[in-house]
Amino acid sequence: MLKNHLLKAIPKVDKFIEHSDFENLSKPIIMPLIRESFDLLRAELLSAKVHSVNEDKLRQNILVKYNDIMTPSLQKVINATGVIVHTNLGRSLINPESFDKAKEIATSYNNLEYDLDKGKRGERYSHLSKLFTKLLDCEDVLVVNNNASAVFLILNTFAKRKEVIVSRGELVEIGGSFRIPEVMKNSGAKLVEVGATNKTHLCDYEENITERTKMLMKVHKSNYSIEGFTSEVAFKEIAKLAKEKGLIDYFDLGSGHLVDLPYGLSHSEPSLHEIMKDDPSLLSFSGDKLFGSVQAGIIVGKKELIAKLKKNQLLRMLRVDKLTLSILTQDIQSMLLNRYENLPTLGMLFKDVDTLKKNAQVLTDEIKDLVTCEIIETTTLIGGGSTPNKKIPSIAVTIALKNYSPNKIQKLFREKNIIGRIENEKFLLDFRTIDINDIQYLSESIKCLATS
Ligand SMILES: *Cc1c(COP(=O)(O)O)cnc(C)c1O
């Protein structure tokens, strides 16, 4: 009897939803949440777990769940790790100017596949080839979804049921699940491993060429280095051998860059211009690693080979859309005008240590009365598989908060979408990757953490 009386106290859904707190909320989301919580409440009343109906509390619980669902999970974060091309944090940042221009094109009709001269169907890749062939002095270019797609498309087009020779020292696995041997298998190409893990010579390639060989491939050791008693064959020599034998030479470069790298990195990582001098038949790299643009796989090389790639049905599945094409086109224009500082990735890479120090000082001036902090000299990584194991100089601010452990501080910052790192048992914010416009938010967040 008593229970029946309590059950009657559960409000009617139609009435309950009329409360002003629920105004302007999404019905398809809020209705099931209300029903769910009423069902739960009914069960709890019947089992005497609860003994009354509190409408305010019910409403609050439902709103918490609603907000949890409606808050987009993809959010802005502040990268204070110092790793510039951070794959988990979105890799290369898009140049805002290029994005603005792309917005105009992508939010209106455009000539993506329309030839304005002839008044008939055109080709989406044509918008890029004009500029790109000038930038890299190459015969032709093709752009696909990412570099993994580029590798797959190239192997599938030219080496299906044929053999591709790769050095044992270059059978790389890139973060996630991109492994050269597996990609090759799925593309239909047969991998022929040559040499040893630490040493491969030109004769290893030469001696393994058979009538089934179609391609000699070099893969950039993007996230590891082999030290000690080692030797690898330069792409130049591989390309020369391939041409002598009537084979295709292909360099999967991973992270290609146009400008000479600072901090003495340029001799170990040649620029795209340098590699183009080796006359590659095919070369592919990511658009959003050190190239500094959008996610894309950029393939450059011989016109007749690119034409064959364009005929592969797979391309339809790997194609890029108008946003990618227009941002990339804008960025390439900037590059042709030598405005590399417009590209955020390169801007961060070339920022001098004194500027980083000044930025760090702006933050510490704001927070030094609230937390224990110190500006330190440190080193960081470029990331994105560009220069494995090579450190570049940076400046960081260490932060100690109450009696918290570095792990606890790191977690508290993470709750505010600030991703820092721990070094020598200290939590720190690395200024190599912090935008000056984000310092205000950083200082407000730190004040909030220090006073809560
Ligand atoms: C990064 C990388 C890839 C994959 O490129 P995505 O653009 O991430 O698809 C392939 N090969 C090498 C050598 C790489 O470094």
The ligand as an SDF file (V2000), in Angstrom:
LIG
                    3D

 15 15  0  0  0  0  0  0  0  0999 V2000
   53.8500    8.4110  -41.2130 C   0  0  0  0  0  0  0  0  0  0  0  0
   54.2800    7.4260  -42.2070 C   0  0  0  0  0  0  0  0  0  0  0  0
   53.3380    6.7270  -42.9800 C   0  0  0  0  0  0  0  0  0  0  0  0
   51.8700    6.9270  -42.7990 C   0  0  0  0  0  0  0  0  0  0  0  0
   51.4820    8.2080  -43.1790 O   0  0  0  0  0  0  0  0  0  0  0  0
   50.0400    8.7910  -42.7380 P   0  0  0  0  0  0  0  0  0  0  0  0
   49.9910   10.1370  -43.3780 O   0  0  0  0  0  0  0  0  0  0  0  0
   50.0350    8.8180  -41.2470 O   0  0  0  0  0  0  0  0  0  0  0  0
   49.0220    7.8660  -43.2860 O   0  0  0  0  0  0  0  0  0  0  0  0
   53.8060    5.8200  -43.9000 C   0  0  0  0  0  0  0  0  0  0  0  0
   55.1230    5.5860  -44.0470 N   0  0  0  0  0  0  0  0  0  0  0  0
   56.0620    6.2530  -43.3340 C   0  0  0  0  0  0  0  0  0  0  0  0
   57.5100    5.9420  -43.5510 C   0  0  0  0  0  0  0  0  0  0  0  0
   55.6640    7.1890  -42.3870 C   0  0  0  0  0  0  0  0  0  0  0  0
   56.5740    7.8480  -41.6490 O   0  0  0  0  0  0  0  0  0  0  0  0
  1  2  1  0
  2  3  1  0
  2 14  2  0
  3  4  1  0
  3 10  2  0
  4  5  1  0
  5  6  1  0
  6  7  2  0
  6  8  1  0
  6  9  1  0
 10 11  1  0
 11 12  2  0
 12 13  1  0
 12 14  1  0
 14 15  1  0
M  END
$$$$
